[in-house]
Amino acid sequence: MTDCLFCKIVEGKIPSKKVYEDDKVFAFEDVNPQAPTHILLVPKRHFEGLNKAVPEDAEILGYLQLVAAKIGRERGIEDGYRTVLNVGPRSGQSVFHLHLHLIGGRDMTWPPG
């Protein structure tokens, strides 16, 4: 998608602080972090969000979680972190390219937001 912010980041057209990349996922530091660790994990293939996912997307959705766990281990936050998918504008989703937030490095409260 040519006008998608995250597609442009994945393509290297917009700079980011890359944390991880492979053939399926690009992960980078959030520009407005809500915790010491706040990383966005983005599928390289564009789709809007979980509400637009189809059964064929199950693999990438699970893979995002596994990559988040790997980064969590690398960051030493295995004692507590969150993975969050915001779905739709009422949840706070502002970029409509599915992305998983990995948030940790501090105590989390409940309920969130």
C-alpha positions as a printed NumPy array, in Angstrom:
array([[  0.   ,   0.   ,   0.   ],
       [  1.691,   3.182,  -1.147],
       [  0.332,   5.617,   1.467],
       [  0.721,   3.379,   4.533],
       [  3.153,   4.716,   7.155],
       [  4.216,   1.247,   8.302],
       [  4.677,  -0.03 ,   4.75 ],
       [  7.008,   2.922,   4.169],
       [  8.946,   2.08 ,   7.353],
       [  9.252,  -1.581,   6.302],
       [ 10.498,  -0.473,   2.864],
       [ 13.09 ,   1.833,   4.455],
       [ 11.488,   4.968,   3.001],
       [ 10.927,   6.352,   6.52 ],
       [ 13.65 ,   5.874,   9.149],
       [ 13.028,   3.854,  12.297],
       [ 15.006,   2.299,  15.12 ],
       [ 14.933,  -1.279,  13.878],
       [ 14.935,  -3.987,  16.536],
       [ 14.306,  -7.101,  14.425],
       [ 13.712,  -8.087,  10.833],
       [ 13.189, -11.283,   8.905],
       [ 11.29 , -12.208,   5.751],
       [  7.873, -11.882,   7.482],
       [  8.184,  -9.259,  10.235],
       [  9.772,  -5.878,  10.863],
       [ 10.024,  -4.64 ,  14.468],
       [ 11.009,  -1.162,  15.602],
       [ 10.951,   1.131,  18.633],
       [  7.71 ,   3.063,  19.132],
       [  8.246,   6.823,  18.691],
       [  5.945,   7.494,  21.666],
       [  6.931,   4.759,  24.142],
       [  4.595,   3.957,  27.005],
       [  7.19 ,   1.882,  28.883],
       [ 10.96 ,   1.312,  28.838],
       [ 10.351,  -1.36 ,  26.201],
       [  7.743,  -0.417,  23.608],
       [  8.275,  -2.089,  20.273],
       [  5.942,  -2.352,  17.295],
       [  5.982,  -5.609,  15.346],
       [  4.619,  -5.225,  11.833],
       [  3.908,  -7.935,   9.265],
       [  5.69 ,  -7.054,   6.042],
       [  2.538,  -7.934,   4.134],
       [ -0.022,  -5.188,   4.56 ],
       [ -3.412,  -5.78 ,   6.064],
       [ -5.471,  -3.318,   8.074],
       [ -6.055,  -5.076,  11.357],
       [ -7.316,  -8.096,  13.231],
       [-10.875,  -7.239,  12.229],
       [ -9.844,  -7.724,   8.58 ],
       [ -7.907, -10.974,   9.156],
       [ -8.866, -14.198,   7.401],
       [ -7.951, -17.796,   8.283],
       [ -4.839, -17.553,   6.105],
       [ -3.542, -14.816,   8.443],
       [ -3.444, -17.158,  11.468],
       [  0.188, -18.083,  10.827],
       [  1.484, -14.494,  10.804],
       [ -0.64 , -13.582,  13.84 ],
       [  0.923, -16.424,  15.832],
       [  4.372, -15.672,  14.438],
       [  4.153, -12.055,  15.649],
       [  3.606, -13.37 ,  19.188],
       [  6.612, -15.699,  18.924],
       [  8.847, -12.874,  17.709],
       [  7.561, -10.682,  20.557],
       [  8.506, -13.433,  23.045],
       [ 11.994, -13.658,  21.506],
       [ 12.49 ,  -9.902,  21.813],
       [ 11.129, -10.028,  25.374],
       [ 13.772, -12.619,  26.277],
       [ 16.477, -10.544,  24.616],
       [ 15.35 ,  -7.422,  26.518],
       [ 15.228,  -9.281,  29.842],
       [ 11.555,  -8.516,  30.488],
       [ 10.295, -12.08 ,  30.763],
       [  8.941, -11.372,  34.252],
       [  6.173,  -9.29 ,  32.738],
       [  5.19 ,  -7.65 ,  29.49 ],
       [  2.127,  -7.164,  27.349],
       [  1.417,  -7.824,  23.722],
       [ -1.414,  -5.675,  22.43 ],
       [ -3.339,  -5.463,  19.169],
       [ -5.445,  -2.333,  18.93 ],
       [ -8.389,  -2.954,  16.627],
       [-10.17 ,   0.005,  15.108],
       [-10.22 ,   3.707,  15.911],
       [-12.098,   3.326,  19.217],
       [ -9.222,   1.203,  20.571],
       [ -6.629,   3.818,  19.685],
       [ -5.487,   2.279,  16.418],
       [ -4.206,   5.185,  14.346],
       [ -2.175,   3.372,  11.679],
       [ -4.302,   0.893,   9.773],
       [ -1.624,  -1.713,   9.141],
       [ -1.882,  -4.478,  11.718],
       [  0.829,  -4.107,  14.367],
       [  1.534,  -5.775,  17.675],
       [  2.753,  -3.66 ,  20.587],
       [  5.322,  -5.266,  22.906],
       [  5.237,  -3.229,  26.12 ],
       [  7.299,  -3.976,  29.218],
       [ 10.11 ,  -3.037,  31.527],
       [  7.834,  -1.607,  34.228],
       [  4.945,  -2.788,  36.381],
       [  1.686,  -2.978,  34.474],
       [ -1.631,  -2.075,  36.074],
       [ -5.069,  -3.522,  35.464],
       [ -7.356,  -2.635,  33.918],
       [ -5.341,  -1.048,  31.126],
       [ -6.275,   2.255,  29.478]])
